[in-house]
Amino acid sequence: MNYHNPVLLSESIAQLGINPSGVYIDATFGGGGHSREILKHLQNGHLYGFDQDDDARQNIPESANFTFVHHNFRYIRHFMRYYGVEQVDGILADLGVSSHHFDTPERGFSFRFNAPLDMRMDAETKLTAAEILNSYEESDLRRIFKEYGEIDNAYKLAQTIVRERGIAAIETTEELKKIGQRLCNPKIETKYVSQIFQALRIEVNNEMGVLRDFLQAGLETLKPGGRFVIITYHSLEDRMVKNFFKTGNLEGSVKKDFYGNVSTPFELVSRKAIVPTDEEIEENNRARSAKLRVAEKK
Ligand SMILES: C[S@@+](CC[C@H](N)C(=O)[O-])C[C@H]1O[C@@H](n2cnc3c(N)ncnc32)[C@H](O)[C@@H]1O
């Protein structure tokens, strides 16, 4: 089974503007599709590929110019210092999970298979989707489904989950799928259940929290002139990246200097997000929600 098809491959690599002797970070190594492309452009440069999932090791390229780092990308600053690198020429991140996660039944990311509700990208962390479903307050479940799943009847869903878990703990993908199917119009069943699974996955892996840390760490790790290239798949992530690139802070509040000039740490390379072509979406359905944003550190 193919581990993952890289999304916006040529566009993202072009935006990195690779210097053959530069140092780069692929924060989300995965199947290594983006990394292999970066390596083609390097001569005596180096690429550090981060992935918190140990399964990604199977894709490590045989190259003296590559180092795999099995850690969360929120710690890139710390790990680059560990490798003796103070600043890098470019950072690429292609957020979220890989096809490998959805295609591996026992990881519990997909409702195509019946499996325990796990959804951890990093097997060394503790919180699973089952634990969230069976222990979170109803109000927290509602917030997760509304914010991360963009689910209209999040109130009813959270209420039903709390009622069901009072009868028996919700442990499997099949059990959760059945609850979802009861609460939506059959015409939108797949979309609705996908949204429930997406919301839980984002919470299990604290995807919004780690993105915040990563943006700040990335800014500190880039050289002046270095490029920050990020592909997102969720509107909340995209908004966070857009605000950060525009203002250098997560609130998106514009700061002005004494003379009233806007002061930001980045130059926006393109004002609008770059999106996949119709051909790419046709070939790879996962690309449909992708948005690529690029900023250059001043
Ligand atoms: C969309 S895939 C990247 C695919 C890759 N660009 C390719 O071409 O194969 C995202 C990968 O990043 C990893 N990942 C997600 N969040 C991470 C984080 N906070 N720290 C480290 N790795 C992360 C996932 O385990 C997954 O393998």
The ligand as an ORCA input file, in Angstrom:
! r2SCAN-3c Opt
* xyz 0 1
  C       0.320     14.945      5.648
  S       1.555     13.893      6.263
  C       2.991     14.467      5.445
  C       3.282     13.742      4.207
  C       4.594     14.076      3.547
  N       4.669     15.457      3.177
  C       4.802     13.193      2.347
  O       5.036     13.728      1.261
  O       4.725     11.973      2.491
  C       1.858     14.509      7.872
  C       2.923     13.737      8.637
  O       3.361     14.571      9.696
  C       3.383     13.867     10.901
  N       3.039     14.830     11.941
  C       1.840     15.442     12.133
  N       1.915     16.279     13.172
  C       3.189     16.214     13.630
  C       3.880     16.857     14.695
  N       3.268     17.706     15.519
  N       5.187     16.573     14.860
  C       5.835     15.689     14.054
  N       5.221     15.033     13.051
  C       3.911     15.297     12.836
  C       2.382     12.744     10.754
  O       2.754     11.641     11.559
  C       2.444     12.447      9.257
  O       3.360     11.415      8.983
*
